[in-house]
Amino acid sequence: MATVRMENLRKTFDSGRLVAVDDLTLSVDDGEFLTVVGPSGCGKSTTLRMIAGLERPTSGSVIIGDKDVTDQHARKRDVAMVFQNYALYPHKTVMGNMEFGLRMSTDLSKEERRERVRETAEMMDIEGLLEDKPSELSGGQKQRVALGRAIVREPDVFLFDEPLSNLDAKLRTTMRTEIQRLQDELDITAIYVTHDQEEAMTMGDKIAILDDGELQQTGRPTEVYNDPANEFVGGFVGSPSMNVLDAVVDTTETGAVLRGTNADFTYDLGTRASDALEGVEEVRMGVRPEDIRVADDGRGITTTVDVMEPIGSDNYLYLDIGPEFIARVDSGITPSVGGTIDITFDESDVHVFDTRTGESLTHGSAVSGPDVRETPEPTAD
């Protein structure tokens, strides 16, 4: 087991014109499971390849344990990587695929290698496939073989590059649980790259969000979800995405009031963000769909229901507020399409972002929760 540190890591292509990773500093503790998530082209796979030694950084350092491995060849790093496309040798059996890495990197005898492979295959529930070739396996079986090939090496660090993206939804869920179980049992440091934010949220001890080659935020999944550092993180993490509306700020004796500019609403933030909003005239106000409630007392923002989407346990209500505004409510709430409802949400669930930089102006306040006082209600103008 080992820690992994990336210090001021940068990778450019095309003579520096394309920046894939920009000044990335990030650490992974011994035995920790880090998920790295972001949109396509954000630099997450390039980062993983630099840790593995498959890409050489333009500048910066990769440190595994207490050793700087930046200039070390990939085969000399004690890491094992699982790829999206499985990367199995088609002419070798499952036994041959799983044994190959041991043959290249250890002094174990043939029988010792095969015994270790058999033990790992039993752990992965593929002991009956050892004489089969990849062409005879299903997608899920190929992925188990790829995982087993990594496990059998007993590395210090596991690296996963979107390993489940080729599987169907049900099998992806099963394999997700399997990877978590294995990592817990083996207690090995793991870095898992994915474009699927649900995967990142459910699997990681810690999550890192990248965009355009830059680190946006790191933290425990619940911390990142509840307290996004900027508008990008707020919109990327969570499904459906966070609702964001333009607003102007009015300062009163009792705190700050937000008034919609592209939607007809007023929301009293009270004193929660008064200091952060001092001197600020325009902001972006964010609220997650699942934090919205239908008010039954006639108080709140009055709006029209444009579309209702039943998804089983919940209903998605598309509301006539701003460009697109979604409320995720209990399946028992079934307002008429075209009818009006009143919606409300708690002060502690409101996020306020700078219109120019996108940075959160309320970052840090969500962690400690709302003020101990009566929660104000949003009202329609």
Secondary structure, DSSP 8 states (H G I E B T S, - for coil): ---EEEEEEEEEETTTTEEEEEEEEEEE-TT-EEEEE-STTSSHHHHHHHHHTSS--SEEEEEETTEE-TTS-GGGS-EEEE-TT----TTS-HHHHHHHHHHHH----HHHHHHHHHHHHHHTT-GGGTT--GGGS-HHHHHHHHHHHHHTT--SEEEEESTTTTS-HHHHHHHHHHHHHHHHHHT-EEEEEES-HHHHHHH-SEEEEEETTEEEEEE-HHHHHHS-SBHHHHHHSSSS--EEEEEEEEEETTEEEEEESSS--EEEEETTTTTTTTT--EEEEEE-GGG-EE-SSS-SEEEEEEEEEE-SSEEEEEESSSS-EEEEEETT----TT-EEEEE--GGG-EEEETTT-BBSSTTTTTS-S-SS-----B--
